[in-house]
Amino acid sequence: MFAVRVPASGAQLRLVRRMKPRSICMLATLQLSLLSLTAQESPAPGVSASQQQSSRPSGVSAQAAPLRDGAHDFDFLIGNWKAHVRRLPDRLVGSTTWVEYDGISNHKKILDSNANFEEFEVDNPEKHLHIKAQTLRLYNPDSHQWSIYTLDLDKGVLNLPPVVGQFSGNRGEFYDQEQYKGRSILVRYVWLNISPKSARMEQSFSPDGGKTWETNWICELTR
C-alpha cells in the first residue's frame, strides 16, 4: 500500500527516479482510473448533477407510443341512413351554385370483418338528376389507416387511387392525389359531427398542394 500525493514537480521527478518500472506502471494506471472516475461523476459545465440526471430518458419515455387501433372507426356508420347532399358541379372555377339531392346511404360490414360497403343513391326530382354510387372501405392493421375506394359496378371497375387516412378523436381525414381536368389536385374526405343519429362527410379539392381547399360535396346523414 502507498498513498498518492501531488508533490511539487521536482519531488515528483525524484520519486520517479527511485521507483521501479513496474511501480511506475501501477501508479500511472491508478491515476488514469481516478481521472476517468472523476470525469464520469462531474456534471457538464453550467449543468447541475440533478439536471444532468433528469435529462437522461427513462425506459418508458424512450419507447415510442403505440399506434392507435382504428379498426372500429367506421362502426358508427353501419346501418341505414337518410342522406341529404349539397353538390358543387363546377369545381375550382369560383362557382357558388350548389345542387341539392335527397336519398339513402346504407352501410354494412363485409363477412363480419372491419371492411364495410356502402350503397348510396340520391335524386333531385326538379332537375331530373340522379346519383348512384358504391363505396368500399378497407382497414390496414399494419399502417393503422383506412383506404376508401369508390366503385363503378356498371363498368365493373374499382376507381383508383383510394383516399387514405385515419381518425383522430371524432374527426377522420383521408387524402389522395389525382388528375382533374388536366391538372394535378389533392382530394380530401372529412368525416365530422359524428353521433348515433347524425354524421357529416365533406369532399374538397386543392389545386395548390393543400394551401387552399374548395369544398364541393357535403353529405348530411340522419336516422
SERO-4910 file (N, C-alpha, C, O; in steps of 0.05 Angstrom, whole numbers):
BEGIN
 pado doro    nc1    nc2    nc3   cac1   cac2   cac3    cc1    cc2    cc3    oc1    oc2    oc3
  Met    A     17    -24      0      0      0      0     17     25      0     39     26     12
  Phe    A      7     45    -14     21     71    -13      2     92    -19    -18     88    -33
  Ala    A      7    116     -9    -11    139    -13     -2    154    -38     22    156    -44
  Val    A    -22    165    -52    -17    180    -76    -18    209    -69    -39    218    -58
  Arg    A      2    224    -75      3    253    -69      7    268    -95     13    256   -116
  Val    A      5    294    -93     11    311   -116     34    329   -107     29    352   -100
  Pro    A     59    319   -107     81    335    -98     90    356   -118     80    356   -141
  Ala    A    108    373   -109    120    392   -128    134    377   -150    141    354   -147
  Ser    A    137    390   -173    148    376   -197    175    364   -191    181    342   -201
  Gly    A    193    379   -176    219    368   -171    218    343   -154    232    323   -160
  Ala    A    200    343   -133    198    320   -116    186    296   -132    195    274   -129
  Gln    A    168    302   -150    156    281   -167    178    268   -184    177    244   -188
  Leu    A    196    284   -195    217    273   -212    235    255   -195    244    234   -204
  Arg    A    241    264   -170    258    247   -153    244    221   -146    257    201   -144
  Leu    A    217    222   -143    202    199   -136    203    179   -159    206    155   -155
  Val    A    200    189   -183    200    172   -207    227    159   -210    229    136   -218
  Arg    A    248    174   -204    275    163   -208    280    140   -188    294    121   -194
  Arg    A    267    141   -164    272    120   -144    254     95   -148    260     74   -138
  Met    A    231     98   -164    212     76   -167    221     58   -189    234     66   -208
  Lys    A    214     32   -186    220     13   -207    200     16   -230    178     27   -226
  Pro    A    208      6   -253    189      8   -276    162     -4   -271    142      8   -279
  Arg    A    160    -26   -257    134    -38   -252    117    -20   -234     93    -18   -238
  Ser    A    130     -8   -215    115     10   -197    105     35   -212     83     45   -207
  Ile    A    121     44   -231    113     68   -247     87     61   -263     69     77   -264
  Cys    A     86     36   -274     63     28   -290     38     26   -272     16     35   -280
  Met    A     42     16   -247     19     14   -229      9     41   -221    -16     46   -220
  Leu    A     27     60   -216     19     87   -209      4    101   -231    -16    114   -227
  Ala    A     14     97   -256      1    110   -279    -27     99   -283    -45    114   -289
  Thr    A    -30     73   -279    -56     60   -283    -76     71   -262    -99     76   -269
  Leu    A    -67     74   -237    -84     84   -216    -92    113   -221   -116    120   -217
  Gln    A    -74    130   -231    -80    157   -237   -101    159   -259   -119    176   -258
  Leu    A    -98    143   -280   -117    143   -302   -145    135   -293   -165    146   -302
  Ser    A   -146    115   -275   -172    106   -264   -186    128   -249   -210    131   -251
  Leu    A   -170    142   -232   -182    164   -216   -192    186   -234   -213    198   -229
  Leu    A   -177    193   -255   -185    214   -274   -211    206   -288   -229    223   -291
  Ser    A   -213    181   -297   -237    172   -311   -261    173   -292   -283    181   -301
  Leu    A   -258    164   -267   -280    165   -248   -289    193   -243   -313    198   -241
  Thr    A   -270    212   -240   -277    240   -235   -293    251   -259   -312    266   -254
  Ala    A   -285    245   -283   -299    255   -307   -327    245   -309   -345    260   -318
  Gln    A   -332    219   -301   -359    208   -302   -377    221   -282   -401    225   -288
  Glu    A   -367    227   -258   -384    237   -237   -388    267   -238   -407    277   -226
  Ser    A   -371    282   -252   -373    311   -253   -394    319   -274   -392    310   -296
  Pro    A   -413    337   -267   -432    347   -287   -419    365   -307   -397    375   -302
  Ala    A   -432    369   -330   -422    387   -351   -422    415   -340   -438    422   -323
  Pro    A   -404    432   -351   -403    460   -341   -430    474   -343   -442    472   -365
  Gly    A   -438    486   -322   -463    502   -322   -488    484   -318   -510    495   -319
  Val    A   -485    458   -314   -508    439   -311   -504    425   -284   -483    414   -279
  Ser    A   -525    426   -267   -523    414   -241   -526    383   -245   -535    374   -265
  Ala    A   -518    369   -224   -519    340   -225   -548    331   -228   -553    311   -243
  Ser    A   -567    344   -214   -595    336   -216   -606    341   -244   -621    325   -255
  Gln    A   -597    363   -257   -606    368   -285   -595    348   -304   -609    339   -322
  Gln    A   -570    340   -300   -558    321   -317   -572    294   -315   -575    280   -335
  Gln    A   -580    286   -291   -593    261   -286   -621    261   -298   -629    241   -310
  Ser    A   -636    283   -296   -663    284   -306   -664    285   -336   -684    279   -348
  Ser    A   -642    294   -349   -641    295   -378   -639    268   -391   -644    266   -416
  Arg    A   -632    248   -376   -629    221   -388   -656    209   -391   -672    208   -371
  Pro    A   -664    199   -415   -690    188   -419   -694    163   -403   -676    146   -401
  Ser    A   -718    160   -391   -724    136   -376   -732    114   -395   -736    120   -419
  Gly    A   -733     90   -385   -740     67   -403   -768     70   -415   -772     61   -437
  Val    A   -786     84   -400   -813     87   -411   -814    108   -432   -826    104   -453
  Ser    A   -803    132   -426   -804    154   -445   -789    149   -470   -795    161   -491
  Ala    A   -769    132   -469   -753    127   -493   -768    109   -513   -761    109   -536
  Gln    A   -789     95   -504   -804     78   -521   -824     95   -537   -837    113   -526
  Ala    A   -828     89   -563   -848    103   -579   -876     95   -571   -881     72   -564
  Ala    A   -894    115   -571   -922    109   -564   -934     90   -585   -929     94   -609
  Pro    A   -950     71   -576   -962     52   -595   -982     66   -613   -995     84   -604
  Leu    A   -983     57   -638  -1003     68   -657  -1031     61   -648  -1036     39   -637
  Arg    A  -1049     80   -653  -1077     76   -645  -1090     55   -663  -1087     56   -687
  Asp    A  -1106     37   -651  -1121     18   -667  -1147     30   -676  -1164     36   -660
  Gly    A  -1149     35   -702  -1173     47   -713  -1191     28   -728  -1207     36   -745
  Ala    A  -1189      2   -721  -1204    -18   -736  -1235    -14   -734  -1249    -23   -752
  His    A  -1244     -1   -713  -1273      3   -709  -1282     31   -714  -1303     39   -705
  Asp    A  -1266     47   -727  -1272     76   -731  -1298     80   -746  -1313     99   -741
  Phe    A  -1304     62   -765  -1329     66   -781  -1352     50   -771  -1372     47   -784
  Asp    A  -1350     39   -747  -1373     23   -736  -1397     41   -733  -1420     31   -735
  Phe    A  -1393     66   -728  -1416     84   -724  -1433     86   -749  -1457     93   -748
  Leu    A  -1421     80   -772  -1435     84   -798  -1452     60   -806  -1469     62   -824
  Ile    A  -1448     37   -793  -1462     13   -801  -1492     17   -796  -1501     25   -775
  Gly    A  -1507     10   -817  -1537     13   -816  -1547     30   -838  -1532     36   -857
  Asn    A  -1572     38   -836  -1586     53   -858  -1590     82   -849  -1597     87   -826
  Trp    A  -1585    100   -868  -1587    129   -863  -1603    143   -885  -1605    133   -907
  Lys    A  -1614    165   -878  -1624    184   -897  -1602    203   -905  -1586    211   -887
  Ala    A  -1599    210   -930  -1577    226   -940  -1588    252   -953  -1606    250   -970
  His    A  -1577    274   -945  -1582    300   -958  -1555    310   -968  -1537    314   -953
  Val    A  -1553    315   -994  -1528    322  -1007  -1530    350  -1019  -1550    358  -1032
  Arg    A  -1509    366  -1015  -1504    391  -1030  -1480    387  -1047  -1458    380  -1037
  Arg    A  -1482    391  -1073  -1461    385  -1092  -1454    410  -1108  -1472    424  -1118
  Leu    A  -1428    416  -1111  -1419    438  -1128  -1409    426  -1155  -1387    415  -1156
  Pro    A  -1426    428  -1176  -1418    415  -1201  -1394    427  -1215  -1377    413  -1225
  Asp    A  -1392    454  -1215  -1370    468  -1228  -1348    474  -1207  -1352    490  -1189
  Arg    A  -1326    459  -1210  -1306    460  -1188  -1281    474  -1196  -1272    473  -1219
  Leu    A  -1269    488  -1176  -1243    502  -1180  -1245    524  -1201  -1226    531  -1214
  Val    A  -1269    536  -1203  -1273    559  -1221  -1287    582  -1207  -1295    601  -1220
  Gly    A  -1289    580  -1181  -1302    602  -1165  -1332    601  -1165  -1344    620  -1157
  Ser    A  -1344    578  -1173  -1373    576  -1173  -1385    575  -1145  -1372    564  -1127
  Thr    A  -1409    586  -1142  -1423    584  -1117  -1451    572  -1121  -1468    575  -1104
  Thr    A  -1455    559  -1143  -1481    547  -1150  -1481    518  -1141  -1468    501  -1153
  Trp    A  -1497    512  -1121  -1499    485  -1110  -1525    472  -1119  -1545    485  -1124
  Val    A  -1524    445  -1121  -1548    429  -1127  -1553    410  -1104  -1534    399  -1093
  Glu    A  -1578    407  -1096  -1585    391  -1073  -1599    365  -1081  -1614    364  -1100
  Tyr    A  -1593    344  -1065  -1605    317  -1070  -1614    305  -1044  -1605    313  -1022
  Asp    A  -1632    286  -1046  -1641    271  -1023  -1643    241  -1030  -1650    234  -1053
  Gly    A  -1637    224  -1010  -1639    196  -1016  -1630    179   -992  -1636    186   -970
  Ile    A  -1615    157   -998  -1607    138   -977  -1577    132   -979  -1565    135   -999
  Ser    A  -1567    124   -956  -1539    115   -954  -1538     92   -934  -1541     96   -910
  Asn    A  -1535     68   -945  -1537     44   -928  -1509     30   -927  -1495     27   -947
  His    A  -1501     22   -902  -1474     11   -898  -1476    -15   -883  -1493    -19   -865
  Lys    A  -1459    -34   -891  -1458    -60   -878  -1429    -70   -877  -1413    -64   -895
  Lys    A  -1423    -86   -857  -1397    -99   -855  -1396   -122   -875  -1416   -135   -881
  Ile    A  -1371   -128   -883  -1367   -150   -902  -1357   -174   -886  -1335   -174   -875
  Leu    A  -1373   -196   -886  -1366   -221   -873  -1357   -217   -845  -1338   -230   -835
  Asp    A  -1370   -199   -831  -1364   -193   -802  -1335   -184   -798  -1324   -190   -777
  Ser    A  -1324   -171   -818  -1296   -161   -815  -1297   -131   -809  -1318   -120   -805
  Asn    A  -1273   -118   -809  -1272    -89   -806  -1280    -74   -832  -1287    -51   -831
  Ala    A  -1278    -88   -855  -1285    -75   -880  -1315    -70   -881  -1331    -85   -869
  Asn    A  -1323    -49   -895  -1351    -44   -898  -1357    -33   -927  -1340    -24   -941
  Phe    A  -1382    -36   -934  -1391    -29   -961  -1416    -11   -960  -1434    -16   -944
  Glu    A  -1416      9   -977  -1438     28   -977  -1453     28  -1004  -1440     26  -1025
  Glu    A  -1479     28  -1002  -1496     32  -1025  -1510     60  -1022  -1523     65  -1002
  Phe    A  -1505     77  -1042  -1513    105  -1040  -1530    112  -1064  -1522    106  -1087
  Glu    A  -1553    126  -1059  -1570    134  -1081  -1586    158  -1074  -1600    158  -1054
  Val    A  -1583    180  -1089  -1597    205  -1083  -1608    217  -1109  -1598    210  -1131
  Asp    A  -1629    234  -1107  -1642    245  -1130  -1648    275  -1126  -1650    284  -1103
  Asn    A  -1650    289  -1149  -1660    316  -1149  -1683    316  -1170  -1678    319  -1194
  Pro    A  -1708    311  -1161  -1730    309  -1180  -1734    333  -1197  -1741    331  -1221
  Glu    A  -1730    357  -1186  -1735    382  -1201  -1717    384  -1225  -1725    392  -1247
  Lys    A  -1691    376  -1222  -1672    378  -1244  -1668    351  -1258  -1652    348  -1276
  His    A  -1684    331  -1249  -1682    304  -1261  -1653    293  -1259  -1642    282  -1278
  Leu    A  -1641    297  -1236  -1614    288  -1231  -1614    264  -1212  -1630    262  -1194
  His    A  -1596    245  -1218  -1595    220  -1202  -1566    212  -1198  -1550    212  -1217
  Ile    A  -1558    206  -1174  -1531    196  -1168  -1533    169  -1154  -1547    167  -1134
  Lys    A  -1519    150  -1165  -1518    123  -1153  -1488    116  -1149  -1473    119  -1168
  Ala    A  -1481    108  -1125  -1452    103  -1120  -1449     80  -1100  -1467     74  -1085
  Gln    A  -1425     68  -1101  -1418     47  -1082  -1390     54  -1071  -1373     64  -1085
  Thr    A  -1386     48  -1045  -1361     54  -1032  -1351     30  -1017  -1366     16  -1003
  Leu    A  -1325     24  -1019  -1312      2  -1004  -1291     14   -986  -1274     30   -995
  Arg    A  -1292      7   -960  -1273     17   -941  -1258     -6   -929  -1270    -25   -919
  Leu    A  -1231     -5   -930  -1214    -27   -920  -1194    -16   -900  -1183      5   -904
  Tyr    A  -1191    -31   -878  -1173    -23   -857  -1147    -39   -858  -1148    -64   -859
  Asn    A  -1124    -26   -857  -1098    -39   -857  -1087    -39   -828  -1080    -18   -818
  Pro    A  -1086    -63   -815  -1076    -63   -787  -1047    -57   -784  -1038    -51   -761
  Asp    A  -1031    -59   -805  -1003    -52   -803   -998    -22   -804   -982    -12   -788
  Ser    A  -1011     -8   -822  -1007     21   -824  -1027     36   -806  -1024     60   -802
  His    A  -1048     22   -795  -1068     34   -778  -1083     55   -794  -1091     76   -783
  Gln    A  -1088     51   -820  -1101     70   -837  -1123     56   -853  -1123     32   -858
  Trp    A  -1143     73   -861  -1164     64   -878  -1159     72   -907  -1148     94   -912
  Ser    A  -1167     55   -926  -1167     62   -954  -1196     61   -963  -1210     42   -959
  Ile    A  -1205     83   -976  -1232     85   -985  -1233     86  -1015  -1222    104  -1028
  Tyr    A  -1247     66  -1027  -1249     64  -1056  -1278     69  -1064  -1297     61  -1051
  Thr    A  -1282     83  -1087  -1308     85  -1099  -1308     64  -1122  -1288     59  -1135
  Leu    A  -1332     52  -1126  -1335     31  -1145  -1355     40  -1167  -1373     55  -1162
  Asp    A  -1350     30  -1191  -1368     34  -1213  -1378      6  -1221  -1365     -8  -1238
  Leu    A  -1400     -3  -1210  -1409    -30  -1215  -1420    -33  -1243  -1419    -55  -1254
  Asp    A  -1429    -11  -1255  -1439    -13  -1283  -1416    -20  -1302  -1419    -36  -1320
  Lys    A  -1392     -9  -1297  -1369    -14  -1314  -1351    -36  -1302  -1333    -46  -1316
  Gly    A  -1356    -44  -1277  -1340    -65  -1265  -1312    -57  -1259  -1293    -73  -1262
  Val    A  -1308    -32  -1249  -1281    -23  -1243  -1281    -11  -1214  -1301     -2  -1204
  Leu    A  -1257    -12  -1203  -1251      0  -1177  -1235     25  -1182  -1213     24  -1193
  Asn    A  -1246     48  -1175  -1233     73  -1181  -1208     77  -1164  -1209     74  -1139
  Leu    A  -1186     84  -1176  -1160     87  -1163  -1149    115  -1168  -1155    127  -1189
  Pro    A  -1133    126  -1150  -1125    114  -1124  -1146    117  -1103  -1164    133  -1107
  Pro    A  -1145    103  -1081  -1163    108  -1059  -1155    133  -1043  -1132    142  -1045
  Val    A  -1173    143  -1027  -1165    163  -1007  -1157    148   -983  -1170    128   -975
  Val    A  -1135    157   -969  -1124    142   -947  -1121    160   -923  -1113    183   -926
  Gly    A  -1127    150   -900  -1123    166   -875  -1134    152   -851  -1137    127   -851
  Gln    A  -1139    167   -830  -1148    156   -804  -1164    177   -789  -1166    200   -796
  Phe    A  -1175    167   -766  -1189    185   -748  -1171    195   -726  -1153    181   -717
  Ser    A  -1176    219   -717  -1164    230   -693  -1187    240   -676  -1199    261   -682
  Gly    A  -1193    226   -655  -1217    233   -639  -1242    228   -655  -1246    206   -666
  Asn    A  -1259    248   -657  -1284    246   -671  -1283    258   -699  -1304    266   -710
  Arg    A  -1259    258   -711  -1256    270   -738  -1237    252   -754  -1216    244   -745
  Gly    A  -1246    246   -778  -1230    230   -796  -1222    246   -821  -1239    260   -832
  Glu    A  -1197    243   -829  -1187    257   -853  -1173    237   -871  -1157    220   -862
  Phe    A  -1179    239   -897  -1169    219   -917  -1161    235   -942  -1176    253   -951
  Tyr    A  -1138    227   -955  -1127    243   -977  -1119    225  -1000  -1112    201   -996
  Asp    A  -1118    236  -1023  -1105    225  -1046  -1097    247  -1066  -1106    270  -1063
  Gln    A  -1082    239  -1086  -1074    258  -1107  -1083    246  -1133  -1079    222  -1139
  Glu    A  -1096    262  -1150  -1106    253  -1176  -1107    275  -1196  -1101    298  -1190
  Gln    A  -1115    268  -1220  -1117    287  -1242  -1146    297  -1244  -1165    281  -1244
  Tyr    A  -1149    323  -1248  -1176    334  -1252  -1175    355  -1274  -1162    376  -1270
  Lys    A  -1187    349  -1296  -1187    367  -1319  -1159    376  -1327  -1154    399  -1332
  Gly    A  -1141    356  -1328  -1114    361  -1338  -1094    372  -1318  -1072    379  -1326
  Arg    A  -1102    375  -1293  -1082    384  -1273  -1083    367  -1248  -1104    355  -1241
  Ser    A  -1061    367  -1234  -1058    350  -1211  -1070    365  -1187  -1064    388  -1182
  Ile    A  -1087    351  -1172  -1100    362  -1148  -1098    343  -1125  -1093    319  -1128
  Leu    A  -1102    354  -1101  -1106    337  -1077  -1136    335  -1071  -1151    354  -1074
  Val    A  -1144    311  -1063  -1171    306  -1055  -1172    299  -1026  -1155    284  -1016
  Arg    A  -1191    310  -1011  -1194    305   -983  -1222    298   -976  -1241    312   -984
  Tyr    A  -1225    276   -960  -1251    270   -948  -1249    276   -918  -1228    271   -906
  Val    A  -1270    288   -907  -1270    293   -878  -1297    283   -867  -1318    289   -877
  Trp    A  -1295    267   -846  -1318    258   -830  -1318    273   -804  -1298    275   -790
  Leu    A  -1341    285   -797  -1343    301   -773  -1372    301   -763  -1390    289   -776
  Asn    A  -1377    315   -741  -1404    317   -729  -1416    289   -725  -1440    285   -730
  Ile    A  -1400    271   -715  -1409    243   -713  -1425    239   -687  -1415    246   -665
  Ser    A  -1448    226   -689  -1464    219   -666  -1481    194   -674  -1481    187   -697
  Pro    A  -1495    182   -655  -1511    158   -662  -1533    165   -682  -1542    147   -696
  Lys    A  -1541    190   -684  -1563    197   -702  -1556    214   -725  -1573    220   -742
  Ser    A  -1530    222   -727  -1523    240   -749  -1493    239   -755  -1477    230   -738
  Ala    A  -1485    247   -779  -1457    249   -786  -1455    266   -811  -1475    270   -825
  Arg    A  -1432    276   -817  -1428    294   -839  -1402    286   -854  -1381    281   -841
  Met    A  -1403    285   -880  -1380    279   -896  -1376    301   -917  -1395    309   -931
  Glu    A  -1351    312   -919  -1345    333   -938  -1323    324   -957  -1303    311   -948
  Gln    A  -1325    331   -982  -1303    327  -1001  -1294    354  -1011  -1309    372  -1017
  Ser    A  -1267    357  -1011  -1255    382  -1020  -1232    377  -1040  -1220    356  -1039
  Phe    A  -1227    396  -1057  -1205    395  -1076  -1185    418  -1070  -1193    439  -1061
  Ser    A  -1159    412  -1074  -1139    433  -1071  -1121    433  -1096  -1109    412  -1103
  Pro    A  -1120    455  -1110  -1103    456  -1134  -1074    466  -1128  -1058    467  -1146
  Asp    A  -1069    473  -1103  -1043    485  -1096  -1028    470  -1074  -1015    482  -1057
  Gly    A  -1031    444  -1075  -1016    428  -1055  -1025    429  -1027  -1010    424  -1008
  Gly    A  -1050    436  -1023  -1061    437   -996  -1061    465   -982  -1069    467   -959
  Lys    A  -1052    485   -997  -1053    512   -985  -1081    522   -982  -1088    534   -962
  Thr    A  -1098    517  -1002  -1126    525  -1001  -1143    501  -1010  -1135    484  -1026
  Trp    A  -1168    500   -999  -1186    478  -1005  -1213    490  -1014  -1223    509  -1002
  Glu    A  -1225    477  -1033  -1253    484  -1041  -1270    460  -1036  -1266    439  -1048
  Thr    A  -1290    463  -1019  -1309    442  -1013  -1329    440  -1036  -1341    460  -1044
  Asn    A  -1333    416  -1046  -1352    413  -1069  -1373    391  -1064  -1390    386  -1082
  Trp    A  -1373    379  -1041  -1393    358  -1035  -1397    358  -1005  -1378    355   -989
  Ile    A  -1422    360   -996  -1429    359   -968  -1452    339   -965  -1474    344   -977
  Cys    A  -1448    318   -950  -1469    298   -946  -1476    297   -916  -1459    291   -900
  Glu    A  -1501    303   -910  -1511    301   -883  -1527    276   -880  -1547    271   -894
  Leu    A  -1519    259   -861  -1533    234   -855  -1549    236   -829  -1539    247   -810
  Thr    A  -1574    226   -830  -1591    226   -806  -1606    199   -805  -1610    186   -825
  Arg    A  -1614    192   -781  -1632    169   -778  -1647    170   -751  -1663    152   -745
***
